[in-house]
């Protein structure tokens, strides 16, 4: 049986979860007698919490309305869930400031232990674009896993885990092409949520950057070992995930020479479209891909910039066909 103070908090938490509870339901959940429930309800009233009671066959208890609100009571998983929800909600149009204010208030009223967890989540995570899009296939993530990873990021501790990429999955990349249950040791830097999937951005033991799907990770015992951080710039983690995840799903790839500064090209494309490599002040290389060569042709056509394509041969042939078709459409002879 819980101690009285713990039981009162548990009772108050139950009363917040739904409008009405019968005495027997509360007694069963708290593993006490209905008499103890009645006594605990009286104690809550003495402490200033309004609890209304309805007698008779349909009798029940419920928190009163219009009086002092009960304190915010959250367990570890609930605190993490609320923090994640508010953090991702900051990306919803019109809700950014409200979400930030709510998260700040949440941190102020939680116990110190939960404050640290919520603060770690807040600082360790980013969200990709269009993160509010519904994704019914997105996997459920154990809040304890997110909390543990966030704590390692906060404390700059190495993270060890086993990693398994399901058979036949190629759209979302694990970052290291690991498909077996091998212990992996990394320096964790950022959690990025994109379209319902969680990705960890980390450095491996050789210093290379990777993304890892969190739902494919099985955490091992904490290392407690600190690493010397070598982070990316804050704004680069999301772009890295978008490029890494998108490129893993490309069925067709291409390197396009674009006759424009790299910054100009970057300003015209989505981060998931490709990687831009500067050649000189007036030239860059766009490394891109898509599900089809036709889609790549659309991408580079929408740049509105001059470009040159050496390959792959199928893309060159497709652009030649499209070019001839466009010339024909405006009355220009094929060889004119």
C-alpha positions as CSV (number, residue, x, y, z in Angstrom):
1,X,0.0,0.0,0.0
2,X,1.2,3.5,-0.8
3,X,2.1,5.9,2.0
4,X,-0.7,8.5,2.7
5,X,1.1,11.4,0.9
6,X,1.9,9.3,-2.1
7,X,-1.7,7.9,-2.2
8,X,-3.2,11.4,-2.0
9,X,-1.1,12.4,-5.0
10,X,-2.1,9.3,-6.9
11,X,-5.7,9.9,-6.1
12,X,-5.5,13.5,-7.3
13,X,-3.8,12.3,-10.5
14,X,-6.7,9.8,-11.1
15,X,-9.3,12.5,-10.6
16,X,-7.6,14.6,-13.3
17,X,-7.7,11.8,-15.9
18,X,-11.5,11.7,-16.4
19,X,-14.7,13.5,-15.2
20,X,-16.0,11.0,-12.7
21,X,-14.9,8.0,-10.6
22,X,-16.9,5.8,-8.4
23,X,-15.6,5.0,-4.9
24,X,-15.1,1.4,-5.8
25,X,-13.1,2.2,-9.0
26,X,-10.8,4.5,-7.0
27,X,-10.4,1.9,-4.3
28,X,-9.5,-0.8,-6.9
29,X,-7.0,1.4,-8.6
30,X,-5.3,2.5,-5.3
31,X,-5.6,-1.0,-3.8
32,X,-7.4,0.3,-0.7
33,X,-10.9,0.1,0.8
34,X,-13.7,2.5,-0.1
35,X,-13.5,3.9,3.4
36,X,-9.9,4.8,2.9
37,X,-11.0,6.6,-0.4
38,X,-13.6,8.6,1.5
39,X,-11.0,9.6,4.2
40,X,-8.5,10.6,1.5
41,X,-11.2,12.7,-0.3
42,X,-11.8,14.5,3.0
43,X,-8.0,15.1,3.3
44,X,-7.9,16.6,-0.2
45,X,-10.8,18.9,0.7
46,X,-8.9,20.0,3.9
47,X,-6.0,20.9,1.7
48,X,-8.2,23.1,-0.5
49,X,-8.9,20.8,-3.4
50,X,-12.5,20.9,-4.5
51,X,-13.8,17.3,-4.8
52,X,-17.6,17.0,-5.4
53,X,-19.5,13.8,-4.4
54,X,-22.7,12.5,-5.8
55,X,-24.5,10.0,-3.6
56,X,-26.8,7.1,-4.6
57,X,-26.5,4.2,-7.0
58,X,-24.9,6.4,-9.6
59,X,-22.7,8.1,-7.0
60,X,-19.2,9.3,-8.0
61,X,-16.4,11.7,-7.2
62,X,-15.1,14.5,-9.4
63,X,-13.0,17.5,-9.2
64,X,-14.9,20.7,-8.6
65,X,-15.0,23.6,-11.1
66,X,-14.2,27.2,-10.4
67,X,-12.0,26.8,-7.4
68,X,-8.3,26.4,-6.9
69,X,-6.8,24.2,-9.6
70,X,-4.9,21.0,-8.4
71,X,-1.2,20.9,-9.0
72,X,0.2,19.5,-12.2
73,X,1.0,15.8,-11.6
74,X,2.9,14.0,-14.2
75,X,4.9,10.8,-14.1
76,X,8.2,10.4,-16.1
77,X,6.5,9.2,-19.3
78,X,3.8,11.9,-19.2
79,X,6.4,14.7,-18.6
80,X,8.4,13.5,-21.6
81,X,5.3,13.1,-23.8
82,X,4.1,16.6,-22.9
83,X,7.5,18.1,-23.5
84,X,7.8,16.4,-26.9
85,X,4.3,17.5,-27.9
86,X,4.9,21.1,-27.0
87,X,8.4,21.1,-28.6
88,X,6.9,19.8,-31.9
89,X,3.9,22.0,-31.5
90,X,6.3,25.0,-31.8
91,X,6.5,24.3,-35.5
92,X,2.7,24.5,-36.1
93,X,1.7,27.8,-37.8
94,X,0.3,30.2,-35.2
95,X,1.3,28.0,-32.2
96,X,5.0,28.7,-31.9
97,X,5.0,31.3,-29.2
98,X,2.1,29.6,-27.3
99,X,4.0,26.3,-27.3
100,X,7.2,27.9,-26.1
101,X,5.4,29.7,-23.2
102,X,3.6,26.5,-22.2
103,X,6.9,24.6,-22.2
104,X,8.5,27.2,-20.0
105,X,5.6,27.1,-17.5
106,X,5.8,23.3,-17.5
107,X,9.4,23.4,-16.6
108,X,8.7,25.7,-13.7
109,X,6.1,23.6,-12.0
110,X,7.7,20.2,-12.3
111,X,9.9,18.6,-9.7
112,X,13.6,19.1,-10.2
113,X,14.2,15.5,-11.5
114,X,11.5,15.9,-14.2
115,X,12.6,19.5,-14.9
116,X,16.0,18.0,-16.0
117,X,14.3,15.4,-18.2
118,X,12.1,18.0,-19.9
119,X,14.9,20.5,-20.3
120,X,17.1,17.8,-21.8
121,X,14.3,16.9,-24.3
122,X,13.8,20.5,-25.2
123,X,17.5,21.2,-25.9
124,X,18.2,17.9,-27.6
125,X,15.5,17.8,-30.3
126,X,14.7,19.5,-33.5
127,X,11.8,19.0,-35.9
128,X,11.9,18.7,-39.7
129,X,9.6,20.6,-42.1
130,X,6.0,19.6,-42.4
131,X,6.3,17.8,-39.1
132,X,2.6,18.1,-38.5
133,X,1.6,15.9,-41.4
134,X,-0.2,12.8,-40.2
135,X,1.6,9.5,-40.6
136,X,-0.4,6.5,-39.6
137,X,2.6,4.2,-40.2
138,X,4.9,6.1,-37.8
139,X,6.2,3.8,-35.0
140,X,5.5,4.4,-31.4
141,X,8.6,5.4,-29.4
142,X,9.1,4.6,-25.8
143,X,9.4,7.9,-23.9
144,X,12.1,6.4,-21.7
145,X,14.3,5.8,-24.8
146,X,13.9,9.4,-25.9
147,X,14.6,10.6,-22.4
148,X,17.7,8.4,-22.1
149,X,19.1,9.6,-25.4
150,X,18.4,13.2,-24.6
151,X,20.2,12.9,-21.2
152,X,23.2,11.4,-23.0
153,X,23.2,14.4,-25.4
154,X,22.9,16.8,-22.4
155,X,25.7,15.1,-20.4
156,X,27.9,14.5,-23.4
157,X,28.0,10.8,-22.7
158,X,28.7,8.1,-25.3
159,X,25.7,6.1,-26.2
160,X,25.8,2.3,-26.9
161,X,23.0,0.5,-28.6
162,X,22.2,-2.5,-30.9
163,X,20.8,-1.6,-34.3
164,X,18.6,-3.7,-36.6
165,X,17.2,-2.5,-39.9
166,X,14.2,-4.6,-40.9
167,X,14.5,-6.8,-43.9
168,X,13.5,-5.1,-47.2
169,X,13.5,-1.6,-45.8
170,X,15.4,1.0,-47.8
171,X,13.4,4.2,-47.6
172,X,14.7,5.3,-44.2
173,X,18.4,4.9,-43.7
174,X,20.1,4.0,-40.5
175,X,23.1,6.0,-41.5
176,X,25.6,3.1,-41.3
177,X,23.9,0.4,-43.3
178,X,24.1,-1.8,-40.2
179,X,21.6,-4.6,-40.4
180,X,22.8,-6.9,-37.6
181,X,22.5,-6.7,-33.9
182,X,26.0,-5.3,-33.4
183,X,26.8,-3.0,-30.5
184,X,27.4,0.5,-31.8
185,X,29.1,3.2,-29.8
186,X,28.5,6.9,-30.9
187,X,28.7,10.5,-29.7
188,X,25.0,11.6,-29.7
189,X,24.3,15.2,-30.7
190,X,20.6,15.7,-31.7
191,X,17.2,14.1,-32.0
192,X,15.3,15.1,-35.1
193,X,11.6,14.3,-35.6
194,X,10.4,14.3,-39.2
195,X,7.0,13.0,-40.4
196,X,6.5,11.0,-37.3
197,X,9.9,9.3,-37.4
198,X,12.7,10.0,-34.9
199,X,16.3,10.1,-36.0
200,X,19.5,10.4,-33.9
201,X,22.3,12.4,-35.4
202,X,25.6,11.1,-34.1
203,X,29.3,10.6,-34.8
204,X,30.7,7.0,-34.9
205,X,34.0,5.9,-33.5
206,X,35.8,7.0,-36.7
207,X,34.3,10.5,-36.5
208,X,31.9,10.1,-39.4
209,X,28.4,11.6,-39.1
210,X,25.3,9.2,-39.4
211,X,21.6,9.2,-38.8
212,X,20.0,6.3,-36.8
213,X,16.3,5.5,-36.7
214,X,15.4,5.6,-33.0
215,X,12.8,2.8,-33.3
216,X,15.5,0.5,-34.7
217,X,17.7,1.1,-31.6
218,X,17.9,-1.1,-28.5
219,X,19.8,0.8,-25.9
220,X,22.5,-1.0,-24.0
221,X,23.8,-0.3,-20.5
222,X,24.8,3.4,-20.0
223,X,28.5,4.0,-20.6
224,X,28.9,7.0,-18.2
225,X,31.9,8.0,-20.4
226,X,32.1,11.6,-21.6
227,X,33.2,12.6,-25.1
228,X,34.8,15.8,-26.3
229,X,31.9,17.4,-28.3
230,X,32.6,18.3,-32.0
231,X,29.1,19.5,-33.0
232,X,27.6,20.7,-36.2
233,X,26.2,24.2,-36.3
234,X,22.7,24.2,-34.8
235,X,21.0,24.8,-38.1
236,X,22.7,21.9,-39.8
237,X,21.3,18.9,-38.0
238,X,17.8,19.0,-39.7
239,X,19.4,19.5,-43.2
240,X,21.7,16.5,-42.6
241,X,18.8,14.2,-41.6
242,X,16.7,15.3,-44.6
243,X,19.6,14.7,-47.0
244,X,20.6,11.4,-45.4
245,X,17.1,10.0,-45.2
246,X,16.0,11.2,-48.6
247,X,19.2,9.9,-50.4
248,X,18.7,6.5,-49.0
249,X,15.3,6.2,-50.7
250,X,16.5,7.5,-54.1
251,X,16.2,5.0,-56.9
252,X,17.9,7.3,-59.4
253,X,21.0,9.5,-58.7
254,X,22.7,12.3,-60.6
255,X,25.4,15.0,-60.3
256,X,24.4,18.2,-62.1
257,X,26.8,21.1,-62.8
258,X,24.9,24.3,-62.2
259,X,26.3,27.6,-63.5
260,X,25.5,29.6,-60.4
261,X,26.9,30.1,-56.9
262,X,26.2,27.4,-54.4
263,X,24.3,29.7,-52.1
264,X,22.0,30.7,-55.0
265,X,21.2,27.0,-55.7
266,X,20.6,26.3,-51.9
267,X,18.1,29.2,-51.8
268,X,16.0,27.5,-54.5
269,X,15.9,23.9,-53.3
270,X,14.5,22.0,-50.4
271,X,17.1,20.4,-48.2
272,X,15.8,16.9,-49.0
273,X,16.3,17.5,-52.7
274,X,20.1,17.1,-52.6
275,X,23.5,18.3,-51.6
276,X,25.2,21.4,-53.1
277,X,29.0,21.3,-53.5
278,X,30.7,24.6,-54.4
279,X,33.2,24.6,-57.3
280,X,34.0,28.3,-57.6
281,X,32.2,31.6,-57.2
282,X,30.0,31.0,-60.2
283,X,29.7,27.2,-60.4
284,X,28.5,24.3,-58.1
285,X,27.6,20.7,-58.2
286,X,24.1,19.5,-57.3
287,X,24.1,15.9,-56.0
288,X,20.5,14.9,-56.3
289,X,18.1,12.0,-56.8
290,X,14.5,10.9,-56.8
291,X,12.3,7.9,-57.5
292,X,12.7,8.4,-61.2
293,X,14.8,10.2,-63.8
294,X,11.6,12.2,-64.8
295,X,11.4,13.7,-61.3
296,X,15.1,14.7,-61.4
297,X,14.5,16.4,-64.7
298,X,11.7,18.4,-63.1
299,X,13.9,19.3,-60.1
300,X,16.7,20.8,-62.3
301,X,14.2,22.4,-64.6
302,X,12.6,24.3,-61.7
303,X,15.9,25.7,-60.6
304,X,15.6,28.4,-63.3
305,X,19.4,28.3,-63.8
306,X,21.7,27.1,-66.5
307,X,23.1,23.6,-66.0
308,X,25.0,20.8,-67.6
309,X,24.4,17.1,-67.3
310,X,27.0,14.4,-68.1
311,X,25.1,11.4,-66.8
312,X,23.8,9.0,-66.1
313,X,23.2,8.3,-69.8
314,X,19.5,7.6,-69.3
315,X,19.0,11.0,-67.8
316,X,20.9,12.7,-70.7
317,X,18.6,10.8,-73.2
318,X,15.5,11.8,-71.2
319,X,16.5,15.5,-71.2
320,X,17.2,15.3,-74.9
321,X,13.7,13.8,-75.5
322,X,12.1,16.4,-73.3
323,X,14.0,19.3,-74.9
324,X,13.0,18.2,-78.4
325,X,9.4,17.9,-77.3
326,X,9.5,21.4,-75.9
327,X,11.1,22.8,-79.1
328,X,8.5,21.1,-81.2
329,X,5.8,22.6,-79.0
330,X,6.9,26.1,-80.0
331,X,7.4,25.3,-83.6
332,X,11.2,25.0,-83.6
333,X,12.6,22.2,-85.9
334,X,14.4,19.4,-84.1
335,X,17.7,20.3,-85.7
336,X,16.9,24.0,-86.0
